Amino acid sequence: MIPQVLRLALPGLANVWQLLLKEVALASLVGLEDLMRSARVASGSTREPFTFYFSTLIIFWLIALKSGFWFERAEKWANKGVRRAA
C-alpha cells in the first residue's frame, strides 16, 4: 500500500518541504529567514551588504536546487511502471 500512496503523495511532500525550507530551520538545514538574519548582521558590521546577501542567495539556491533534484528522482522512481493517461 505504501508504494501506491507514496507515488501520489510525493508532489505534495515536495511542496511542503520547499515551504518549510523557506520558513524554518529543519533537520540541520538553515532556513531562508535564518540565512537572511545572519547576512543582515554580518553586513551591518562590515558595511558590505552585497557580498553577504549574494552569498546567502547562492547558499539557499543550492539547497533548494538539490532538494528539488532529489524529489524529482523520487517521483520518477515512484512512478516507474505507471501508465499515463492521454
PDB file of N, CA, C and O in Angstrom:
ATOM      1  N   MET A   1       0.806  -1.186   0.000  1.00  0.00           N
ATOM      2  CA  MET A   1       0.000   0.000   0.000  1.00  0.00           C
ATOM      3  C   MET A   1       0.862   1.269   0.000  1.00  0.00           C
ATOM      4  O   MET A   1       0.517   2.255  -0.651  1.00  0.00           O
ATOM      5  N   ILE A   2       1.978   1.241   0.728  1.00  0.00           N
ATOM      6  CA  ILE A   2       2.823   2.427   0.825  1.00  0.00           C
ATOM      7  C   ILE A   2       3.382   2.858  -0.530  1.00  0.00           C
ATOM      8  O   ILE A   2       3.359   4.056  -0.813  1.00  0.00           O
ATOM      9  N   PRO A   3       3.885   1.959  -1.392  1.00  0.00           N
ATOM     10  CA  PRO A   3       4.367   2.417  -2.695  1.00  0.00           C
ATOM     11  C   PRO A   3       3.276   3.095  -3.533  1.00  0.00           C
ATOM     12  O   PRO A   3       3.560   4.044  -4.264  1.00  0.00           O
ATOM     13  N   GLN A   4       2.058   2.624  -3.431  1.00  0.00           N
ATOM     14  CA  GLN A   4       0.968   3.240  -4.185  1.00  0.00           C
ATOM     15  C   GLN A   4       0.655   4.632  -3.646  1.00  0.00           C
ATOM     16  O   GLN A   4       0.436   5.564  -4.421  1.00  0.00           O
ATOM     17  N   VAL A   5       0.632   4.773  -2.345  1.00  0.00           N
ATOM     18  CA  VAL A   5       0.337   6.069  -1.731  1.00  0.00           C
ATOM     19  C   VAL A   5       1.505   7.028  -1.926  1.00  0.00           C
ATOM     20  O   VAL A   5       1.297   8.219  -2.156  1.00  0.00           O
ATOM     21  N   LEU A   6       2.722   6.521  -1.836  1.00  0.00           N
ATOM     22  CA  LEU A   6       3.902   7.359  -1.981  1.00  0.00           C
ATOM     23  C   LEU A   6       3.933   8.022  -3.354  1.00  0.00           C
ATOM     24  O   LEU A   6       4.321   9.184  -3.479  1.00  0.00           O
ATOM     25  N   ARG A   7       3.534   7.298  -4.358  1.00  0.00           N
ATOM     26  CA  ARG A   7       3.515   7.847  -5.723  1.00  0.00           C
ATOM     27  C   ARG A   7       2.622   9.069  -5.804  1.00  0.00           C
ATOM     28  O   ARG A   7       2.949  10.031  -6.499  1.00  0.00           O
ATOM     29  N   LEU A   8       1.507   9.045  -5.107  1.00  0.00           N
ATOM     30  CA  LEU A   8       0.582  10.166  -5.143  1.00  0.00           C
ATOM     31  C   LEU A   8       0.952  11.276  -4.156  1.00  0.00           C
ATOM     32  O   LEU A   8       0.600  12.438  -4.359  1.00  0.00           O
ATOM     33  N   ALA A   9       1.650  10.915  -3.108  1.00  0.00           N
ATOM     34  CA  ALA A   9       1.966  11.883  -2.051  1.00  0.00           C
ATOM     35  C   ALA A   9       3.244  12.676  -2.306  1.00  0.00           C
ATOM     36  O   ALA A   9       3.399  13.764  -1.752  1.00  0.00           O
ATOM     37  N   LEU A  10       4.160  12.172  -3.121  1.00  0.00           N
ATOM     38  CA  LEU A  10       5.453  12.835  -3.298  1.00  0.00           C
ATOM     39  C   LEU A  10       5.361  14.274  -3.800  1.00  0.00           C
ATOM     40  O   LEU A  10       6.073  15.124  -3.266  1.00  0.00           O
ATOM     41  N   PRO A  11       4.535  14.601  -4.788  1.00  0.00           N
ATOM     42  CA  PRO A  11       4.482  16.012  -5.215  1.00  0.00           C
ATOM     43  C   PRO A  11       4.060  16.955  -4.088  1.00  0.00           C
ATOM     44  O   PRO A  11       4.618  18.044  -3.951  1.00  0.00           O
ATOM     45  N   GLY A  12       3.090  16.548  -3.289  1.00  0.00           N
ATOM     46  CA  GLY A  12       2.670  17.370  -2.158  1.00  0.00           C
ATOM     47  C   GLY A  12       3.748  17.487  -1.101  1.00  0.00           C
ATOM     48  O   GLY A  12       3.946  18.557  -0.526  1.00  0.00           O
ATOM     49  N   LEU A  13       4.453  16.380  -0.841  1.00  0.00           N
ATOM     50  CA  LEU A  13       5.551  16.411   0.127  1.00  0.00           C
ATOM     51  C   LEU A  13       6.671  17.342  -0.334  1.00  0.00           C
ATOM     52  O   LEU A  13       7.282  18.042   0.474  1.00  0.00           O
ATOM     53  N   ALA A  14       6.932  17.341  -1.633  1.00  0.00           N
ATOM     54  CA  ALA A  14       7.965  18.227  -2.171  1.00  0.00           C
ATOM     55  C   ALA A  14       7.576  19.690  -1.965  1.00  0.00           C
ATOM     56  O   ALA A  14       8.425  20.514  -1.623  1.00  0.00           O
ATOM     57  N   ASN A  15       6.308  20.017  -2.168  1.00  0.00           N
ATOM     58  CA  ASN A  15       5.855  21.394  -1.953  1.00  0.00           C
ATOM     59  C   ASN A  15       5.978  21.791  -0.489  1.00  0.00           C
ATOM     60  O   ASN A  15       6.432  22.891  -0.176  1.00  0.00           O
ATOM     61  N   VAL A  16       5.582  20.911   0.392  1.00  0.00           N
ATOM     62  CA  VAL A  16       5.679  21.203   1.829  1.00  0.00           C
ATOM     63  C   VAL A  16       7.144  21.362   2.233  1.00  0.00           C
ATOM     64  O   VAL A  16       7.478  22.247   3.021  1.00  0.00           O
ATOM     65  N   TRP A  17       8.011  20.514   1.702  1.00  0.00           N
ATOM     66  CA  TRP A  17       9.441  20.609   2.016  1.00  0.00           C
ATOM     67  C   TRP A  17       9.997  21.972   1.598  1.00  0.00           C
ATOM     68  O   TRP A  17      10.722  22.606   2.364  1.00  0.00           O
ATOM     69  N   GLN A  18       9.659  22.423   0.385  1.00  0.00           N
ATOM     70  CA  GLN A  18      10.149  23.719  -0.080  1.00  0.00           C
ATOM     71  C   GLN A  18       9.628  24.852   0.806  1.00  0.00           C
ATOM     72  O   GLN A  18      10.360  25.799   1.095  1.00  0.00           O
ATOM     73  N   LEU A  19       8.379  24.760   1.234  1.00  0.00           N
ATOM     74  CA  LEU A  19       7.808  25.767   2.122  1.00  0.00           C
ATOM     75  C   LEU A  19       8.542  25.782   3.455  1.00  0.00           C
ATOM     76  O   LEU A  19       8.893  26.850   3.957  1.00  0.00           O
ATOM     77  N   LEU A  20       8.777  24.607   4.034  1.00  0.00           N
ATOM     78  CA  LEU A  20       9.495  24.538   5.301  1.00  0.00           C
ATOM     79  C   LEU A  20      10.927  25.028   5.171  1.00  0.00           C
ATOM     80  O   LEU A  20      11.461  25.649   6.090  1.00  0.00           O
ATOM     81  N   LEU A  21      11.540  24.754   4.050  1.00  0.00           N
ATOM     82  CA  LEU A  21      12.905  25.203   3.817  1.00  0.00           C
ATOM     83  C   LEU A  21      12.978  26.723   3.823  1.00  0.00           C
ATOM     84  O   LEU A  21      13.961  27.302   4.285  1.00  0.00           O
ATOM     85  N   LYS A  22      11.936  27.366   3.307  1.00  0.00           N
ATOM     86  CA  LYS A  22      11.919  28.825   3.274  1.00  0.00           C
ATOM     87  C   LYS A  22      11.603  29.432   4.632  1.00  0.00           C
ATOM     88  O   LYS A  22      12.044  30.545   4.919  1.00  0.00           O
ATOM     89  N   GLU A  23      10.861  28.740   5.464  1.00  0.00           N
ATOM     90  CA  GLU A  23      10.359  29.335   6.695  1.00  0.00           C
ATOM     91  C   GLU A  23      11.168  29.018   7.948  1.00  0.00           C
ATOM     92  O   GLU A  23      11.375  29.907   8.773  1.00  0.00           O
ATOM     93  N   VAL A  24      11.628  27.795   8.117  1.00  0.00           N
ATOM     94  CA  VAL A  24      12.241  27.410   9.388  1.00  0.00           C
ATOM     95  C   VAL A  24      13.511  26.606   9.156  1.00  0.00           C
ATOM     96  O   VAL A  24      13.756  26.090   8.065  1.00  0.00           O
ATOM     97  N   ALA A  25      14.307  26.514  10.207  1.00  0.00           N
ATOM     98  CA  ALA A  25      15.457  25.615  10.168  1.00  0.00           C
ATOM     99  C   ALA A  25      14.936  24.218  10.488  1.00  0.00           C
ATOM    100  O   ALA A  25      14.284  24.012  11.512  1.00  0.00           O
ATOM    101  N   LEU A  26      15.221  23.274   9.622  1.00  0.00           N
ATOM    102  CA  LEU A  26      14.665  21.939   9.765  1.00  0.00           C
ATOM    103  C   LEU A  26      15.754  20.912   9.490  1.00  0.00           C
ATOM    104  O   LEU A  26      16.454  21.003   8.482  1.00  0.00           O
ATOM    105  N   ALA A  27      15.898  19.954  10.362  1.00  0.00           N
ATOM    106  CA  ALA A  27      16.815  18.835  10.176  1.00  0.00           C
ATOM    107  C   ALA A  27      18.227  19.303   9.837  1.00  0.00           C
ATOM    108  O   ALA A  27      18.850  18.807   8.898  1.00  0.00           O
ATOM    109  N   SER A  28      18.714  20.252  10.606  1.00  0.00           N
ATOM    110  CA  SER A  28      20.063  20.819  10.492  1.00  0.00           C
ATOM    111  C   SER A  28      20.293  21.596   9.208  1.00  0.00           C
ATOM    112  O   SER A  28      21.433  21.950   8.904  1.00  0.00           O
ATOM    113  N   LEU A  29      19.249  21.868   8.451  1.00  0.00           N
ATOM    114  CA  LEU A  29      19.381  22.772   7.305  1.00  0.00           C
ATOM    115  C   LEU A  29      18.978  24.162   7.767  1.00  0.00           C
ATOM    116  O   LEU A  29      18.118  24.318   8.633  1.00  0.00           O
ATOM    117  N   VAL A  30      19.592  25.141   7.196  1.00  0.00           N
ATOM    118  CA  VAL A  30      19.306  26.507   7.597  1.00  0.00           C
ATOM    119  C   VAL A  30      18.183  27.050   6.731  1.00  0.00           C
ATOM    120  O   VAL A  30      18.237  26.965   5.505  1.00  0.00           O
ATOM    121  N   GLY A  31      17.171  27.607   7.372  1.00  0.00           N
ATOM    122  CA  GLY A  31      16.055  28.197   6.652  1.00  0.00           C
ATOM    123  C   GLY A  31      16.424  29.560   6.082  1.00  0.00           C
ATOM    124  O   GLY A  31      17.419  30.161   6.486  1.00  0.00           O
ATOM    125  N   LEU A  32      15.626  30.037   5.152  1.00  0.00           N
ATOM    126  CA  LEU A  32      15.898  31.318   4.498  1.00  0.00           C
ATOM    127  C   LEU A  32      15.896  32.466   5.505  1.00  0.00           C
ATOM    128  O   LEU A  32      16.731  33.366   5.425  1.00  0.00           O
ATOM    129  N   GLU A  33      14.968  32.434   6.441  1.00  0.00           N
ATOM    130  CA  GLU A  33      14.894  33.507   7.434  1.00  0.00           C
ATOM    131  C   GLU A  33      16.164  33.565   8.276  1.00  0.00           C
ATOM    132  O   GLU A  33      16.664  34.647   8.580  1.00  0.00           O
ATOM    133  N   ASP A  34      16.684  32.397   8.650  1.00  0.00           N
ATOM    134  CA  ASP A  34      17.919  32.354   9.432  1.00  0.00           C
ATOM    135  C   ASP A  34      19.108  32.856   8.610  1.00  0.00           C
ATOM    136  O   ASP A  34      19.960  33.580   9.125  1.00  0.00           O
ATOM    137  N   LEU A  35      19.164  32.480   7.356  1.00  0.00           N
ATOM    138  CA  LEU A  35      20.245  32.947   6.488  1.00  0.00           C
ATOM    139  C   LEU A  35      20.204  34.466   6.320  1.00  0.00           C
ATOM    140  O   LEU A  35      21.236  35.134   6.387  1.00  0.00           O
ATOM    141  N   MET A  36      19.001  35.003   6.103  1.00  0.00           N
ATOM    142  CA  MET A  36      18.876  36.440   5.893  1.00  0.00           C
ATOM    143  C   MET A  36      19.237  37.219   7.159  1.00  0.00           C
ATOM    144  O   MET A  36      19.853  38.281   7.070  1.00  0.00           O
ATOM    145  N   ARG A  37      18.868  36.713   8.324  1.00  0.00           N
ATOM    146  CA  ARG A  37      19.219  37.386   9.580  1.00  0.00           C
ATOM    147  C   ARG A  37      20.740  37.394   9.759  1.00  0.00           C
ATOM    148  O   ARG A  37      21.312  38.405  10.165  1.00  0.00           O
ATOM    149  N   SER A  38      21.382  36.286   9.462  1.00  0.00           N
ATOM    150  CA  SER A  38      22.844  36.231   9.578  1.00  0.00           C
ATOM    151  C   SER A  38      23.510  37.180   8.595  1.00  0.00           C
ATOM    152  O   SER A  38      24.493  37.839   8.934  1.00  0.00           O
ATOM    153  N   ALA A  39      22.979  37.252   7.381  1.00  0.00           N
ATOM    154  CA  ALA A  39      23.544  38.160   6.379  1.00  0.00           C
ATOM    155  C   ALA A  39      23.354  39.611   6.808  1.00  0.00           C
ATOM    156  O   ALA A  39      24.251  40.431   6.612  1.00  0.00           O
ATOM    157  N   ARG A  40      22.205  39.941   7.388  1.00  0.00           N
ATOM    158  CA  ARG A  40      21.946  41.306   7.840  1.00  0.00           C
ATOM    159  C   ARG A  40      22.919  41.696   8.954  1.00  0.00           C
ATOM    160  O   ARG A  40      23.447  42.808   8.950  1.00  0.00           O
ATOM    161  N   VAL A  41      23.159  40.801   9.897  1.00  0.00           N
ATOM    162  CA  VAL A  41      24.089  41.086  10.991  1.00  0.00           C
ATOM    163  C   VAL A  41      25.506  41.258  10.449  1.00  0.00           C
ATOM    164  O   VAL A  41      26.209  42.195  10.828  1.00  0.00           O
ATOM    165  N   ALA A  42      25.922  40.360   9.568  1.00  0.00           N
ATOM    166  CA  ALA A  42      27.284  40.436   9.024  1.00  0.00           C
ATOM    167  C   ALA A  42      27.467  41.678   8.163  1.00  0.00           C
ATOM    168  O   ALA A  42      28.516  42.320   8.219  1.00  0.00           O
ATOM    169  N   SER A  43      26.458  42.025   7.367  1.00  0.00           N
ATOM    170  CA  SER A  43      26.603  43.194   6.505  1.00  0.00           C
ATOM    171  C   SER A  43      26.569  44.485   7.315  1.00  0.00           C
ATOM    172  O   SER A  43      27.169  45.483   6.918  1.00  0.00           O
ATOM    173  N   GLY A  44      25.872  44.470   8.444  1.00  0.00           N
ATOM    174  CA  GLY A  44      25.843  45.659   9.291  1.00  0.00           C
ATOM    175  C   GLY A  44      27.183  45.943   9.946  1.00  0.00           C
ATOM    176  O   GLY A  44      27.538  47.103  10.155  1.00  0.00           O
ATOM    177  N   SER A  45      27.919  44.914  10.267  1.00  0.00           N
ATOM    178  CA  SER A  45      29.197  45.129  10.942  1.00  0.00           C
ATOM    179  C   SER A  45      30.342  45.387   9.964  1.00  0.00           C
ATOM    180  O   SER A  45      31.330  46.020  10.336  1.00  0.00           O
ATOM    181  N   THR A  46      30.233  44.915   8.736  1.00  0.00           N
ATOM    182  CA  THR A  46      31.325  45.106   7.779  1.00  0.00           C
ATOM    183  C   THR A  46      31.034  46.162   6.721  1.00  0.00           C
ATOM    184  O   THR A  46      31.932  46.574   5.988  1.00  0.00           O
ATOM    185  N   ARG A  47      29.788  46.596   6.641  1.00  0.00           N
ATOM    186  CA  ARG A  47      29.365  47.598   5.635  1.00  0.00           C
ATOM    187  C   ARG A  47      29.529  47.089   4.201  1.00  0.00           C
ATOM    188  O   ARG A  47      29.753  47.878   3.284  1.00  0.00           O
ATOM    189  N   GLU A  48      29.416  45.772   4.008  1.00  0.00           N
ATOM    190  CA  GLU A  48      29.455  45.172   2.670  1.00  0.00           C
ATOM    191  C   GLU A  48      28.233  44.275   2.488  1.00  0.00           C
ATOM    192  O   GLU A  48      28.367  43.051   2.504  1.00  0.00           O
ATOM    193  N   PRO A  49      27.053  44.854   2.317  1.00  0.00           N
ATOM    194  CA  PRO A  49      25.839  44.036   2.255  1.00  0.00           C
ATOM    195  C   PRO A  49      25.764  43.147   1.017  1.00  0.00           C
ATOM    196  O   PRO A  49      25.262  42.025   1.091  1.00  0.00           O
ATOM    197  N   PHE A  50      26.256  43.635  -0.115  1.00  0.00           N
ATOM    198  CA  PHE A  50      26.129  42.862  -1.351  1.00  0.00           C
ATOM    199  C   PHE A  50      26.817  41.507  -1.236  1.00  0.00           C
ATOM    200  O   PHE A  50      26.273  40.498  -1.685  1.00  0.00           O
ATOM    201  N   THR A  51      27.984  41.473  -0.652  1.00  0.00           N
ATOM    202  CA  THR A  51      28.729  40.224  -0.514  1.00  0.00           C
ATOM    203  C   THR A  51      27.954  39.199   0.300  1.00  0.00           C
ATOM    204  O   THR A  51      27.858  38.035  -0.089  1.00  0.00           O
ATOM    205  N   PHE A  52      27.411  39.620   1.409  1.00  0.00           N
ATOM    206  CA  PHE A  52      26.710  38.682   2.288  1.00  0.00           C
ATOM    207  C   PHE A  52      25.351  38.272   1.738  1.00  0.00           C
ATOM    208  O   PHE A  52      24.970  37.106   1.832  1.00  0.00           O
ATOM    209  N   TYR A  53      24.617  39.226   1.165  1.00  0.00           N
ATOM    210  CA  TYR A  53      23.316  38.869   0.605  1.00  0.00           C
ATOM    211  C   TYR A  53      23.469  37.981  -0.626  1.00  0.00           C
ATOM    212  O   TYR A  53      22.646  37.092  -0.850  1.00  0.00           O
ATOM    213  N   PHE A  54      24.498  38.206  -1.418  1.00  0.00           N
ATOM    214  CA  PHE A  54      24.737  37.361  -2.587  1.00  0.00           C
ATOM    215  C   PHE A  54      25.145  35.956  -2.161  1.00  0.00           C
ATOM    216  O   PHE A  54      24.691  34.977  -2.752  1.00  0.00           O
ATOM    217  N   SER A  55      25.990  35.845  -1.151  1.00  0.00           N
ATOM    218  CA  SER A  55      26.372  34.510  -0.681  1.00  0.00           C
ATOM    219  C   SER A  55      25.174  33.792  -0.065  1.00  0.00           C
ATOM    220  O   SER A  55      25.054  32.574  -0.200  1.00  0.00           O
ATOM    221  N   THR A  56      24.285  34.524   0.609  1.00  0.00           N
ATOM    222  CA  THR A  56      23.056  33.939   1.138  1.00  0.00           C
ATOM    223  C   THR A  56      22.185  33.421   0.008  1.00  0.00           C
ATOM    224  O   THR A  56      21.625  32.329   0.101  1.00  0.00           O
ATOM    225  N   LEU A  57      22.071  34.190  -1.044  1.00  0.00           N
ATOM    226  CA  LEU A  57      21.299  33.768  -2.214  1.00  0.00           C
ATOM    227  C   LEU A  57      21.853  32.474  -2.799  1.00  0.00           C
ATOM    228  O   LEU A  57      21.089  31.560  -3.108  1.00  0.00           O
ATOM    229  N   ILE A  58      23.146  32.389  -2.950  1.00  0.00           N
ATOM    230  CA  ILE A  58      23.778  31.198  -3.531  1.00  0.00           C
ATOM    231  C   ILE A  58      23.579  29.981  -2.621  1.00  0.00           C
ATOM    232  O   ILE A  58      23.264  28.896  -3.110  1.00  0.00           O
ATOM    233  N   ILE A  59      23.756  30.143  -1.316  1.00  0.00           N
ATOM    234  CA  ILE A  59      23.584  29.018  -0.386  1.00  0.00           C
ATOM    235  C   ILE A  59      22.155  28.502  -0.437  1.00  0.00           C
ATOM    236  O   ILE A  59      21.932  27.298  -0.560  1.00  0.00           O
ATOM    237  N   PHE A  60      21.180  29.414  -0.342  1.00  0.00           N
ATOM    238  CA  PHE A  60      19.787  28.984  -0.351  1.00  0.00           C
ATOM    239  C   PHE A  60      19.419  28.368  -1.692  1.00  0.00           C
ATOM    240  O   PHE A  60      18.694  27.373  -1.738  1.00  0.00           O
ATOM    241  N   TRP A  61      19.904  28.941  -2.775  1.00  0.00           N
ATOM    242  CA  TRP A  61      19.605  28.417  -4.114  1.00  0.00           C
ATOM    243  C   TRP A  61      20.149  26.996  -4.266  1.00  0.00           C
ATOM    244  O   TRP A  61      19.476  26.136  -4.834  1.00  0.00           O
ATOM    245  N   LEU A  62      21.351  26.742  -3.768  1.00  0.00           N
ATOM    246  CA  LEU A  62      21.932  25.400  -3.852  1.00  0.00           C
ATOM    247  C   LEU A  62      21.135  24.389  -3.027  1.00  0.00           C
ATOM    248  O   LEU A  62      20.912  23.263  -3.473  1.00  0.00           O
ATOM    249  N   ILE A  63      20.705  24.785  -1.831  1.00  0.00           N
ATOM    250  CA  ILE A  63      19.901  23.881  -1.001  1.00  0.00           C
ATOM    251  C   ILE A  63      18.578  23.561  -1.704  1.00  0.00           C
ATOM    252  O   ILE A  63      18.180  22.398  -1.772  1.00  0.00           O
ATOM    253  N   ALA A  64      17.900  24.579  -2.222  1.00  0.00           N
ATOM    254  CA  ALA A  64      16.620  24.376  -2.896  1.00  0.00           C
ATOM    255  C   ALA A  64      16.787  23.552  -4.173  1.00  0.00           C
ATOM    256  O   ALA A  64      15.960  22.689  -4.467  1.00  0.00           O
ATOM    257  N   LEU A  65      17.845  23.813  -4.928  1.00  0.00           N
ATOM    258  CA  LEU A  65      18.097  23.080  -6.166  1.00  0.00           C
ATOM    259  C   LEU A  65      18.351  21.607  -5.890  1.00  0.00           C
ATOM    260  O   LEU A  65      17.810  20.740  -6.577  1.00  0.00           O
ATOM    261  N   LYS A  66      19.172  21.323  -4.891  1.00  0.00           N
ATOM    262  CA  LYS A  66      19.480  19.935  -4.537  1.00  0.00           C
ATOM    263  C   LYS A  66      18.230  19.219  -4.025  1.00  0.00           C
ATOM    264  O   LYS A  66      18.003  18.058  -4.365  1.00  0.00           O
ATOM    265  N   SER A  67      17.426  19.891  -3.220  1.00  0.00           N
ATOM    266  CA  SER A  67      16.182  19.292  -2.731  1.00  0.00           C
ATOM    267  C   SER A  67      15.243  18.972  -3.886  1.00  0.00           C
ATOM    268  O   SER A  67      14.648  17.896  -3.933  1.00  0.00           O
ATOM    269  N   GLY A  68      15.116  19.905  -4.809  1.00  0.00           N
ATOM    270  CA  GLY A  68      14.261  19.680  -5.969  1.00  0.00           C
ATOM    271  C   GLY A  68      14.731  18.503  -6.807  1.00  0.00           C
ATOM    272  O   GLY A  68      13.919  17.728  -7.312  1.00  0.00           O
ATOM    273  N   PHE A  69      16.037  18.375  -6.951  1.00  0.00           N
ATOM    274  CA  PHE A  69      16.611  17.265  -7.709  1.00  0.00           C
ATOM    275  C   PHE A  69      16.252  15.928  -7.066  1.00  0.00           C
ATOM    276  O   PHE A  69      15.848  14.992  -7.756  1.00  0.00           O
ATOM    277  N   TRP A  70      16.402  15.842  -5.738  1.00  0.00           N
ATOM    278  CA  TRP A  70      16.114  14.584  -5.048  1.00  0.00           C
ATOM    279  C   TRP A  70      14.627  14.243  -5.082  1.00  0.00           C
ATOM    280  O   TRP A  70      14.268  13.074  -5.217  1.00  0.00           O
ATOM    281  N   PHE A  71      13.767  15.234  -4.962  1.00  0.00           N
ATOM    282  CA  PHE A  71      12.340  14.950  -5.048  1.00  0.00           C
ATOM    283  C   PHE A  71      11.942  14.537  -6.460  1.00  0.00           C
ATOM    284  O   PHE A  71      11.076  13.680  -6.632  1.00  0.00           O
ATOM    285  N   GLU A  72      12.562  15.133  -7.462  1.00  0.00           N
ATOM    286  CA  GLU A  72      12.279  14.728  -8.847  1.00  0.00           C
ATOM    287  C   GLU A  72      12.686  13.278  -9.086  1.00  0.00           C
ATOM    288  O   GLU A  72      11.955  12.522  -9.726  1.00  0.00           O
ATOM    289  N   ARG A  73      13.851  12.890  -8.574  1.00  0.00           N
ATOM    290  CA  ARG A  73      14.289  11.491  -8.692  1.00  0.00           C
ATOM    291  C   ARG A  73      13.348  10.552  -7.966  1.00  0.00           C
ATOM    292  O   ARG A  73      13.033   9.474  -8.471  1.00  0.00           O
ATOM    293  N   ALA A  74      12.896  10.949  -6.781  1.00  0.00           N
ATOM    294  CA  ALA A  74      11.982  10.116  -6.003  1.00  0.00           C
ATOM    295  C   ALA A  74      10.642   9.962  -6.733  1.00  0.00           C
ATOM    296  O   ALA A  74      10.060   8.878  -6.732  1.00  0.00           O
ATOM    297  N   GLU A  75      10.154  11.034  -7.351  1.00  0.00           N
ATOM    298  CA  GLU A  75       8.901  10.945  -8.099  1.00  0.00           C
ATOM    299  C   GLU A  75       9.047  10.031  -9.319  1.00  0.00           C
ATOM    300  O   GLU A  75       8.144   9.249  -9.616  1.00  0.00           O
ATOM    301  N   LYS A  76      10.170  10.123 -10.024  1.00  0.00           N
ATOM    302  CA  LYS A  76      10.392   9.234 -11.166  1.00  0.00           C
ATOM    303  C   LYS A  76      10.447   7.778 -10.720  1.00  0.00           C
ATOM    304  O   LYS A  76       9.898   6.896 -11.381  1.00  0.00           O
ATOM    305  N   TRP A  77      11.114   7.534  -9.594  1.00  0.00           N
ATOM    306  CA  TRP A  77      11.190   6.172  -9.066  1.00  0.00           C
ATOM    307  C   TRP A  77       9.815   5.677  -8.671  1.00  0.00           C
ATOM    308  O   TRP A  77       9.473   4.530  -8.958  1.00  0.00           O
ATOM    309  N   ALA A  78       9.021   6.504  -8.026  1.00  0.00           N
ATOM    310  CA  ALA A  78       7.701   6.092  -7.566  1.00  0.00           C
ATOM    311  C   ALA A  78       6.731   5.877  -8.728  1.00  0.00           C
ATOM    312  O   ALA A  78       5.809   5.068  -8.621  1.00  0.00           O
ATOM    313  N   ASN A  79       6.929   6.588  -9.827  1.00  0.00           N
ATOM    314  CA  ASN A  79       6.027   6.472 -10.976  1.00  0.00           C
ATOM    315  C   ASN A  79       6.523   5.476 -12.013  1.00  0.00           C
ATOM    316  O   ASN A  79       5.955   5.386 -13.102  1.00  0.00           O
ATOM    317  N   LYS A  80       7.568   4.733 -11.695  1.00  0.00           N
ATOM    318  CA  LYS A  80       8.106   3.757 -12.632  1.00  0.00           C
ATOM    319  C   LYS A  80       7.046   2.673 -12.880  1.00  0.00           C
ATOM    320  O   LYS A  80       6.513   2.097 -11.932  1.00  0.00           O
ATOM    321  N   GLY A  81       6.754   2.409 -14.108  1.00  0.00           N
ATOM    322  CA  GLY A  81       5.789   1.380 -14.457  1.00  0.00           C
ATOM    323  C   GLY A  81       4.349   1.828 -14.459  1.00  0.00           C
ATOM    324  O   GLY A  81       3.457   1.009 -14.685  1.00  0.00           O
ATOM    325  N   VAL A  82       4.088   3.096 -14.216  1.00  0.00           N
ATOM    326  CA  VAL A  82       2.718   3.618 -14.205  1.00  0.00           C
ATOM    327  C   VAL A  82       2.436   4.249 -15.562  1.00  0.00           C
ATOM    328  O   VAL A  82       3.205   5.074 -16.054  1.00  0.00           O
ATOM    329  N   ARG A  83       1.316   3.845 -16.156  1.00  0.00           N
ATOM    330  CA  ARG A  83       0.937   4.422 -17.439  1.00  0.00           C
ATOM    331  C   ARG A  83       0.301   5.778 -17.238  1.00  0.00           C
ATOM    332  O   ARG A  83      -0.410   6.018 -16.263  1.00  0.00           O
ATOM    333  N   ARG A  84       0.569   6.644 -18.167  1.00  0.00           N
ATOM    334  CA  ARG A  84      -0.028   7.979 -18.119  1.00  0.00           C
ATOM    335  C   ARG A  84      -1.223   8.012 -19.056  1.00  0.00           C
ATOM    336  O   ARG A  84      -1.184   7.467 -20.159  1.00  0.00           O
ATOM    337  N   ALA A  85      -2.271   8.654 -18.604  1.00  0.00           N
ATOM    338  CA  ALA A  85      -3.472   8.790 -19.433  1.00  0.00           C
ATOM    339  C   ALA A  85      -3.225   9.852 -20.506  1.00  0.00           C
ATOM    340  O   ALA A  85      -2.572  10.866 -20.256  1.00  0.00           O
ATOM    341  N   ALA A  86      -3.748   9.606 -21.677  1.00  0.00           N
ATOM    342  CA  ALA A  86      -3.533  10.530 -22.786  1.00  0.00           C
ATOM    343  C   ALA A  86      -4.495  11.645 -22.834  1.00  0.00           C
ATOM    344  O   ALA A  86      -4.416  12.491 -23.725  1.00  0.00           O
TER     345      ALA A  86
END
